[in-house]
Amino acid sequence: MPYPKIDEPILIWGAGAIGGTIGAYLARAGIPVCLVDIVAEHVEACRTDGLAIEGPVDSFKMIVPAVTPDRVEGRYRRVILAVKAPATEAAIAALAPHLAEDGYILSAQNGLNEIAIAEAVGAERTIGCFLNFGADWLGPGRILFGNRSAMVIGELDGETRERTREIHALLRAFEPDAVITNDIWAYLWGKLSYGAMLFATALNMESMAANFADPARAKVWKTLGREVMAVAAARGVTPIGFAGFDPLPFAEGSEAERDRIIAWLADFNAKSAKTHSGIWRDLAVRKRRTEVNQQVGIVGRLGRESGIATPALDRLATLIGDIEEGRRPQSAETFEELAKICR
């Protein structure tokens, strides 16, 4: 299908699992992009030999213009921020001089990073994006694309502008079923409940599917989902689900409805080539910090501001921190430390 013609590249800041996959698809569709990444070897591979997308969803290689942050030149109207959430503030500081006066930053990230972006450059220069697909950075010039799911784009104030329609049309080169919403916060909070559960699966060494398929662990997913929904409600947000995941039953549904959602989680992840979450990979393979503060810790912080207790989320954040610092292993015993306080 034809895509809008643009007169300058889309600057994609962060060329890992999310940004790299999106960038490769846009480039293949003939949409000009420029990738920015701190890993020099990855940048060199993307711009010379090409960025390879591998896996069951698609398999192709594209040469994509790419630079390290210190080599970025000029100013851009369209910036997609796709760095890991902990790097958001540093990335904004580095890219801000390259953001045009009439430009915007779209957050293709996990968590509520739109809050930090809006504080730094203004809400009027920020666009929200909910996305959920399975991908892993395998090494310089290689990304595994494990499964498709959903992409939703929306302005923070709920208004749909010409720029909203344009970036939506461009991003359909990556996700043809991408949609525009007038309530992006509902989607972002819907994903937070799912994300909290994924963090819990990273406490042990088992796959996501195996974790969700174990009836004995159901109380963990239900407790985490309930706490996220309680904080969302206190902030006046009614979370929206995606694909077959519906967060609402964790707040007000029946036990059977909650069990149905957990069964969907087990089935959905069993069909993916991506057996473990990116969180698990950060801990077990890449030995680096996760996005726990931006995806789990922030819910607890916002909960405290609203007078909502989140003991399971707080414990989860502490356990992930313990693994990051080497104080605990990823193990059944570590998972049980969370399960003990769930009901």
C-alpha positions as a Markdown table, in Angstrom:
| # | Residue | x | y | z |
|---|---|---|---|---|
| 1 | Met | 0.0 | 0.0 | 0.0 |
| 2 | Pro | 1.2 | 3.6 | -0.6 |
| 3 | Tyr | 2.6 | 5.5 | 2.5 |
| 4 | Pro | 2.7 | 9.2 | 3.0 |
| 5 | Lys | 5.8 | 10.8 | 1.3 |
| 6 | Ile | 8.0 | 12.6 | 3.8 |
| 7 | Asp | 10.8 | 15.0 | 3.1 |
| 8 | Glu | 13.2 | 14.0 | 5.9 |
| 9 | Pro | 14.0 | 10.7 | 7.7 |
| 10 | Ile | 12.2 | 9.5 | 10.8 |
| 11 | Leu | 14.8 | 9.6 | 13.5 |
| 12 | Ile | 14.6 | 6.3 | 15.5 |
| 13 | Trp | 16.6 | 6.7 | 18.7 |
| 14 | Gly | 17.3 | 3.2 | 19.9 |
| 15 | Ala | 17.8 | 0.4 | 17.4 |
| 16 | Gly | 17.3 | -2.6 | 19.6 |
| 17 | Ala | 14.5 | -5.1 | 19.6 |
| 18 | Ile | 11.7 | -2.5 | 19.2 |
| 19 | Gly | 13.4 | 0.4 | 17.3 |
| 20 | Gly | 15.4 | -1.9 | 15.1 |
| 21 | Thr | 12.4 | -4.0 | 14.0 |
| 22 | Ile | 10.3 | -0.9 | 13.3 |
| 23 | Gly | 13.1 | 0.8 | 11.4 |
| 24 | Ala | 13.8 | -2.3 | 9.2 |
| 25 | Tyr | 10.2 | -2.5 | 8.2 |
| 26 | Leu | 9.9 | 1.2 | 7.4 |
| 27 | Ala | 13.1 | 1.1 | 5.4 |
| 28 | Arg | 11.8 | -1.9 | 3.4 |
| 29 | Ala | 8.7 | 0.1 | 2.6 |
| 30 | Gly | 10.8 | 2.9 | 1.2 |
| 31 | Ile | 10.1 | 5.3 | 4.1 |
| 32 | Pro | 13.3 | 7.2 | 5.0 |
| 33 | Val | 14.6 | 6.5 | 8.5 |
| 34 | Cys | 17.8 | 7.0 | 10.4 |
| 35 | Leu | 18.6 | 4.7 | 13.3 |
| 36 | Val | 20.6 | 5.9 | 16.3 |
| 37 | Asp | 22.2 | 3.5 | 18.7 |
| 38 | Ile | 25.0 | 3.5 | 21.3 |
| 39 | Val | 26.4 | 0.1 | 20.2 |
| 40 | Ala | 28.9 | 1.0 | 17.5 |
| 41 | Glu | 29.1 | -2.5 | 16.1 |
| 42 | His | 25.3 | -2.7 | 15.7 |
| 43 | Val | 25.3 | 0.7 | 13.9 |
| 44 | Glu | 28.1 | -0.4 | 11.6 |
| 45 | Ala | 26.3 | -3.7 | 10.7 |
| 46 | Cys | 22.9 | -1.9 | 10.0 |
| 47 | Arg | 24.4 | 0.7 | 7.6 |
| 48 | Thr | 26.8 | -1.7 | 5.8 |
| 49 | Asp | 25.9 | -5.4 | 5.7 |
| 50 | Gly | 22.3 | -4.7 | 6.8 |
| 51 | Leu | 19.9 | -5.3 | 9.7 |
| 52 | Ala | 18.6 | -8.8 | 9.6 |
| 53 | Ile | 15.1 | -9.6 | 10.9 |
| 54 | Glu | 14.8 | -13.3 | 11.8 |
| 55 | Gly | 12.2 | -15.6 | 13.1 |
| 56 | Pro | 8.7 | -17.0 | 12.3 |
| 57 | Val | 7.0 | -13.7 | 11.5 |
| 58 | Asp | 9.4 | -12.6 | 8.8 |
| 59 | Ser | 12.9 | -13.0 | 7.5 |
| 60 | Phe | 14.7 | -10.3 | 5.6 |
| 61 | Lys | 17.7 | -8.0 | 5.7 |
| 62 | Met | 17.8 | -4.2 | 5.0 |
| 63 | Ile | 20.7 | -1.8 | 4.8 |
| 64 | Val | 19.5 | 1.1 | 7.1 |
| 65 | Pro | 21.2 | 4.4 | 7.7 |
| 66 | Ala | 22.5 | 4.4 | 11.2 |
| 67 | Val | 24.7 | 6.5 | 13.5 |
| 68 | Thr | 25.9 | 6.7 | 17.0 |
| 69 | Pro | 24.5 | 9.5 | 19.1 |
| 70 | Asp | 27.6 | 11.7 | 18.8 |
| 71 | Arg | 27.2 | 11.6 | 15.0 |
| 72 | Val | 23.6 | 12.8 | 14.7 |
| 73 | Glu | 23.3 | 15.9 | 12.6 |
| 74 | Gly | 20.4 | 18.2 | 11.9 |
| 75 | Arg | 16.9 | 18.6 | 13.3 |
| 76 | Tyr | 13.9 | 16.3 | 12.8 |
| 77 | Arg | 10.2 | 16.7 | 13.1 |
| 78 | Arg | 9.5 | 13.0 | 13.7 |
| 79 | Val | 11.4 | 11.2 | 16.4 |
| 80 | Ile | 10.6 | 7.7 | 17.6 |
| 81 | Leu | 12.2 | 7.0 | 21.0 |
| 82 | Ala | 12.8 | 3.3 | 21.4 |
| 83 | Val | 15.5 | 3.0 | 24.1 |
| 84 | Lys | 15.1 | 0.9 | 27.3 |
| 85 | Ala | 13.0 | 2.9 | 29.8 |
| 86 | Pro | 15.9 | 3.5 | 32.2 |
| 87 | Ala | 17.7 | 5.4 | 29.5 |
| 88 | Thr | 14.8 | 7.7 | 28.6 |
| 89 | Glu | 16.0 | 10.8 | 30.4 |
| 90 | Ala | 19.6 | 10.5 | 29.0 |
| 91 | Ala | 18.3 | 9.9 | 25.5 |
| 92 | Ile | 15.9 | 12.9 | 25.7 |
| 93 | Ala | 18.8 | 15.1 | 26.7 |
| 94 | Ala | 20.9 | 13.9 | 23.8 |
| 95 | Leu | 18.2 | 14.1 | 21.2 |
| 96 | Ala | 16.6 | 17.4 | 22.3 |
| 97 | Pro | 19.0 | 19.5 | 20.2 |
| 98 | His | 17.9 | 17.5 | 17.2 |
| 99 | Leu | 14.2 | 17.9 | 17.7 |
| 100 | Ala | 12.7 | 20.5 | 15.4 |
| 101 | Glu | 10.6 | 23.4 | 16.9 |
| 102 | Asp | 7.5 | 21.8 | 15.4 |
| 103 | Gly | 8.6 | 18.3 | 16.0 |
| 104 | Tyr | 7.5 | 15.6 | 18.4 |
| 105 | Ile | 8.7 | 12.4 | 20.2 |
| 106 | Leu | 6.7 | 9.2 | 19.9 |
| 107 | Ser | 7.5 | 6.8 | 22.7 |
| 108 | Ala | 7.8 | 3.3 | 21.3 |
| 109 | Gln | 8.7 | 1.9 | 24.8 |
| 110 | Asn | 7.4 | -0.1 | 27.7 |
| 111 | Gly | 6.0 | 1.7 | 30.7 |
| 112 | Leu | 4.7 | 5.3 | 31.2 |
| 113 | Asn | 7.6 | 7.1 | 29.7 |
| 114 | Glu | 5.3 | 9.6 | 28.1 |
| 115 | Ile | 5.2 | 11.3 | 31.5 |
| 116 | Ala | 9.0 | 11.8 | 31.5 |
| 117 | Ile | 9.0 | 12.9 | 27.8 |
| 118 | Ala | 6.2 | 15.4 | 28.3 |
| 119 | Glu | 8.0 | 16.9 | 31.4 |
| 120 | Ala | 11.2 | 17.3 | 29.3 |
| 121 | Val | 9.9 | 18.6 | 26.0 |
| 122 | Gly | 6.2 | 19.4 | 26.6 |
| 123 | Ala | 3.0 | 17.4 | 26.3 |
| 124 | Glu | 2.2 | 19.1 | 23.0 |
| 125 | Arg | 5.4 | 17.6 | 21.6 |
| 126 | Thr | 4.8 | 14.1 | 22.8 |
| 127 | Ile | 2.8 | 11.2 | 21.2 |
| 128 | Gly | 1.9 | 8.1 | 23.1 |
| 129 | Cys | 2.2 | 4.6 | 21.7 |
| 130 | Phe | 1.1 | 1.2 | 23.0 |
| 131 | Leu | 2.8 | -1.7 | 21.3 |
| 132 | Asn | 3.2 | -5.4 | 22.2 |
| 133 | Phe | 5.2 | -7.7 | 20.0 |
| 134 | Gly | 7.9 | -10.3 | 20.7 |
| 135 | Ala | 11.4 | -9.4 | 19.6 |
| 136 | Asp | 14.9 | -9.8 | 20.9 |
| 137 | Trp | 18.2 | -8.1 | 20.0 |
| 138 | Leu | 20.5 | -11.1 | 19.2 |
| 139 | Gly | 23.7 | -9.2 | 18.4 |
| 140 | Pro | 25.0 | -6.6 | 15.9 |
| 141 | Gly | 22.8 | -6.5 | 12.9 |
| 142 | Arg | 20.4 | -9.3 | 14.1 |
| 143 | Ile | 17.0 | -9.1 | 15.7 |
| 144 | Leu | 14.6 | -12.0 | 16.4 |
| 145 | Phe | 11.0 | -11.1 | 15.6 |
| 146 | Gly | 9.0 | -13.7 | 17.5 |
| 147 | Asn | 5.4 | -12.7 | 17.3 |
| 148 | Arg | 3.0 | -9.9 | 16.3 |
| 149 | Ser | 0.4 | -8.5 | 18.5 |
| 150 | Ala | -0.8 | -4.8 | 18.6 |
| 151 | Met | 0.1 | -1.2 | 18.0 |
| 152 | Val | -2.0 | 1.8 | 19.1 |
| 153 | Ile | -1.1 | 5.5 | 18.7 |
| 154 | Gly | -2.6 | 8.4 | 20.5 |
| 155 | Glu | -2.1 | 12.0 | 21.6 |
| 156 | Leu | -1.8 | 12.6 | 25.3 |
| 157 | Asp | -4.8 | 14.9 | 25.3 |
| 158 | Gly | -6.9 | 12.6 | 23.3 |
| 159 | Glu | -7.1 | 14.9 | 20.2 |
| 160 | Thr | -6.4 | 13.4 | 16.8 |
| 161 | Arg | -4.2 | 15.7 | 14.7 |
| 162 | Glu | -2.8 | 15.7 | 11.2 |
| 163 | Arg | 0.5 | 14.5 | 12.6 |
| 164 | Thr | -1.3 | 11.7 | 14.4 |
| 165 | Arg | -2.8 | 10.4 | 11.2 |
| 166 | Glu | 0.5 | 10.8 | 9.3 |
| 167 | Ile | 2.7 | 8.8 | 11.8 |
| 168 | His | -0.1 | 6.2 | 12.1 |
| 169 | Ala | -0.1 | 5.8 | 8.3 |
| 170 | Leu | 3.7 | 5.5 | 8.3 |
| 171 | Leu | 3.8 | 2.9 | 11.1 |
| 172 | Arg | 1.3 | 0.7 | 9.3 |
| 173 | Ala | 4.3 | -0.3 | 7.2 |
| 174 | Phe | 5.3 | -2.2 | 10.3 |
| 175 | Glu | 2.0 | -3.1 | 11.8 |
| 176 | Pro | -0.8 | -3.0 | 9.2 |
| 177 | Asp | -3.5 | -3.3 | 11.9 |
| 178 | Ala | -2.2 | -0.3 | 13.9 |
| 179 | Val | -5.0 | 2.0 | 15.2 |
| 180 | Ile | -5.4 | 5.5 | 16.5 |
| 181 | Thr | -7.1 | 6.0 | 19.9 |
| 182 | Asn | -8.4 | 9.0 | 21.9 |
| 183 | Asp | -7.4 | 7.3 | 25.2 |
| 184 | Ile | -3.8 | 6.2 | 24.9 |
| 185 | Trp | -3.5 | 6.1 | 28.7 |
| 186 | Ala | -6.1 | 3.3 | 28.9 |
| 187 | Tyr | -3.9 | 1.1 | 26.6 |
| 188 | Leu | -0.7 | 1.9 | 28.4 |
| 189 | Trp | -2.2 | 1.0 | 31.8 |
| 190 | Gly | -3.7 | -2.2 | 30.3 |
| 191 | Lys | -0.2 | -3.2 | 29.3 |
| 192 | Leu | 1.2 | -2.4 | 32.7 |
| 193 | Ser | -0.8 | -5.3 | 34.3 |
| 194 | Tyr | 0.5 | -7.7 | 31.6 |
| 195 | Gly | 4.0 | -6.3 | 32.0 |
| 196 | Ala | 3.9 | -6.9 | 35.8 |
| 197 | Met | 3.1 | -10.5 | 35.2 |
| 198 | Leu | 6.0 | -10.9 | 32.7 |
| 199 | Phe | 8.3 | -9.5 | 35.3 |
| 200 | Ala | 7.1 | -12.2 | 37.7 |
| 201 | Thr | 7.9 | -14.9 | 35.1 |
| 202 | Ala | 11.5 | -13.6 | 35.0 |
| 203 | Leu | 12.0 | -14.5 | 38.7 |
| 204 | Asn | 12.6 | -18.1 | 37.7 |
| 205 | Met | 14.2 | -19.9 | 34.7 |
| 206 | Glu | 11.0 | -21.3 | 33.2 |
| 207 | Ser | 9.4 | -20.1 | 30.0 |
| 208 | Met | 6.5 | -17.6 | 30.0 |
| 209 | Ala | 4.1 | -20.3 | 28.8 |
| 210 | Ala | 5.2 | -22.8 | 31.6 |
| 211 | Asn | 4.7 | -20.1 | 34.2 |
| 212 | Phe | 1.2 | -19.2 | 33.1 |
| 213 | Ala | 0.2 | -22.8 | 32.6 |
| 214 | Asp | 0.8 | -23.8 | 36.2 |
| 215 | Pro | -2.4 | -23.5 | 38.2 |
| 216 | Ala | -0.5 | -23.1 | 41.5 |
| 217 | Arg | 0.9 | -19.8 | 40.2 |
| 218 | Ala | -2.5 | -18.3 | 39.2 |
| 219 | Lys | -2.8 | -16.4 | 42.5 |
| 220 | Val | 0.4 | -14.4 | 41.6 |
| 221 | Trp | -1.0 | -13.2 | 38.2 |
| 222 | Lys | -4.4 | -12.4 | 39.8 |
| 223 | Thr | -2.8 | -10.4 | 42.6 |
| 224 | Leu | -0.5 | -8.4 | 40.4 |
| 225 | Gly | -3.4 | -7.7 | 37.9 |
| 226 | Arg | -5.7 | -6.6 | 40.8 |
| 227 | Glu | -3.1 | -4.1 | 42.2 |
| 228 | Val | -2.4 | -2.5 | 38.8 |
| 229 | Met | -6.1 | -2.1 | 38.2 |
| 230 | Ala | -6.7 | -0.5 | 41.6 |
| 231 | Val | -4.0 | 2.2 | 41.0 |
| 232 | Ala | -5.4 | 2.8 | 37.5 |
| 233 | Ala | -8.9 | 3.3 | 38.9 |
| 234 | Ala | -7.6 | 5.7 | 41.5 |
| 235 | Arg | -6.1 | 7.8 | 38.7 |
| 236 | Gly | -9.4 | 7.8 | 36.7 |
| 237 | Val | -8.2 | 5.3 | 34.0 |
| 238 | Thr | -10.1 | 2.3 | 32.8 |
| 239 | Pro | -7.4 | 0.1 | 31.2 |
| 240 | Ile | -8.0 | -1.5 | 27.8 |
| 241 | Gly | -6.7 | -4.9 | 26.8 |
| 242 | Phe | -5.2 | -6.1 | 23.5 |
| 243 | Ala | -5.5 | -9.2 | 21.4 |
| 244 | Gly | -6.9 | -11.8 | 23.9 |
| 245 | Phe | -5.7 | -10.1 | 27.0 |
| 246 | Asp | -8.3 | -8.2 | 29.0 |
| 247 | Pro | -7.2 | -6.6 | 32.3 |
| 248 | Leu | -10.7 | -5.7 | 33.5 |
| 249 | Pro | -11.6 | -9.1 | 35.0 |
| 250 | Phe | -8.7 | -8.7 | 37.5 |
| 251 | Ala | -10.6 | -5.8 | 39.0 |
| 252 | Glu | -14.2 | -6.8 | 38.8 |
| 253 | Gly | -14.6 | -10.0 | 36.9 |
| 254 | Ser | -15.4 | -13.5 | 38.1 |
| 255 | Glu | -12.8 | -16.2 | 39.0 |
| 256 | Ala | -13.7 | -18.0 | 35.8 |
| 257 | Glu | -13.0 | -14.9 | 33.7 |
| 258 | Arg | -9.6 | -14.4 | 35.4 |
| 259 | Asp | -8.8 | -18.0 | 34.8 |
| 260 | Arg | -9.7 | -17.6 | 31.1 |
| 261 | Ile | -7.3 | -14.7 | 30.7 |
| 262 | Ile | -4.5 | -16.7 | 32.3 |
| 263 | Ala | -5.2 | -19.6 | 30.0 |
| 264 | Trp | -4.9 | -17.2 | 27.1 |
| 265 | Leu | -1.6 | -16.0 | 28.3 |
| 266 | Ala | -0.3 | -19.6 | 28.5 |
| 267 | Asp | -1.6 | -20.4 | 25.0 |
| 268 | Phe | -0.4 | -17.1 | 23.4 |
| 269 | Asn | 3.1 | -17.4 | 24.7 |
| 270 | Ala | 3.3 | -21.1 | 23.9 |
| 271 | Lys | 2.8 | -20.2 | 20.2 |
| 272 | Ser | 5.6 | -17.7 | 20.1 |
| 273 | Ala | 9.2 | -18.3 | 19.1 |
| 274 | Lys | 10.1 | -16.0 | 21.9 |
| 275 | Thr | 10.0 | -18.4 | 24.9 |
| 276 | His | 11.2 | -16.0 | 27.6 |
| 277 | Ser | 10.6 | -12.3 | 28.1 |
| 278 | Gly | 13.0 | -9.6 | 27.3 |
| 279 | Ile | 13.1 | -9.0 | 31.1 |
| 280 | Trp | 14.3 | -12.6 | 31.6 |
| 281 | Arg | 16.9 | -12.1 | 28.8 |
| 282 | Asp | 18.2 | -8.9 | 30.4 |
| 283 | Leu | 18.7 | -10.8 | 33.7 |
| 284 | Ala | 19.9 | -14.2 | 32.5 |
| 285 | Val | 21.7 | -13.5 | 29.3 |
| 286 | Arg | 22.7 | -9.8 | 29.0 |
| 287 | Lys | 23.3 | -9.4 | 32.8 |
| 288 | Arg | 22.0 | -5.9 | 32.8 |
| 289 | Arg | 19.3 | -3.9 | 34.7 |
| 290 | Thr | 15.7 | -4.2 | 33.6 |
| 291 | Glu | 12.9 | -1.7 | 33.3 |
| 292 | Val | 11.4 | -2.7 | 36.6 |
| 293 | Asn | 11.4 | 0.8 | 38.1 |
| 294 | Gln | 9.5 | 2.2 | 35.0 |
| 295 | Gln | 7.0 | -0.7 | 34.6 |
| 296 | Val | 6.5 | -2.0 | 38.2 |
| 297 | Gly | 8.0 | 0.5 | 40.6 |
| 298 | Ile | 6.1 | 3.5 | 39.0 |
| 299 | Val | 2.8 | 1.8 | 39.7 |
| 300 | Gly | 3.7 | 1.4 | 43.3 |
| 301 | Arg | 4.8 | 5.0 | 43.5 |
| 302 | Leu | 1.6 | 6.3 | 41.9 |
| 303 | Gly | -0.4 | 4.0 | 44.1 |
| 304 | Arg | 1.2 | 5.6 | 47.2 |
| 305 | Glu | 0.3 | 9.0 | 45.9 |
| 306 | Ser | -3.3 | 7.9 | 45.7 |
| 307 | Gly | -3.4 | 6.0 | 49.0 |
| 308 | Ile | -3.5 | 2.5 | 47.3 |
| 309 | Ala | -1.4 | -0.3 | 48.8 |
| 310 | Thr | 0.6 | -2.4 | 46.3 |
| 311 | Pro | 2.4 | -5.0 | 48.4 |
| 312 | Ala | 2.9 | -7.6 | 45.6 |
| 313 | Leu | 4.1 | -5.1 | 43.1 |
| 314 | Asp | 6.5 | -3.6 | 45.7 |
| 315 | Arg | 7.8 | -7.1 | 46.5 |
| 316 | Leu | 8.2 | -7.9 | 42.8 |
| 317 | Ala | 10.3 | -4.8 | 42.2 |
| 318 | Thr | 12.5 | -5.6 | 45.2 |
| 319 | Leu | 13.0 | -9.2 | 44.0 |
| 320 | Ile | 14.0 | -8.1 | 40.5 |
| 321 | Gly | 16.4 | -5.6 | 42.1 |
| 322 | Asp | 17.9 | -8.4 | 44.2 |
| 323 | Ile | 18.5 | -10.5 | 41.0 |
| 324 | Glu | 20.0 | -7.5 | 39.2 |
| 325 | Glu | 22.4 | -7.0 | 42.1 |
| 326 | Gly | 23.3 | -10.6 | 42.4 |
| 327 | Arg | 21.7 | -11.1 | 45.8 |
| 328 | Arg | 19.3 | -13.7 | 44.6 |
| 329 | Pro | 19.2 | -16.2 | 41.6 |
| 330 | Gln | 16.5 | -16.6 | 39.1 |
| 331 | Ser | 14.9 | -19.7 | 40.7 |
| 332 | Ala | 11.7 | -21.3 | 41.9 |
| 333 | Glu | 12.6 | -20.2 | 45.4 |
| 334 | Thr | 12.8 | -16.6 | 44.4 |
| 335 | Phe | 9.4 | -16.8 | 42.6 |
| 336 | Glu | 8.0 | -18.4 | 45.8 |
| 337 | Glu | 9.1 | -15.3 | 47.8 |
| 338 | Leu | 6.5 | -13.4 | 45.7 |
| 339 | Ala | 3.9 | -16.1 | 45.8 |
| 340 | Lys | 3.9 | -16.1 | 49.6 |
| 341 | Ile | 2.2 | -12.7 | 49.8 |
| 342 | Cys | -0.2 | -13.3 | 46.9 |
| 343 | Arg | -3.7 | -14.5 | 47.3 |
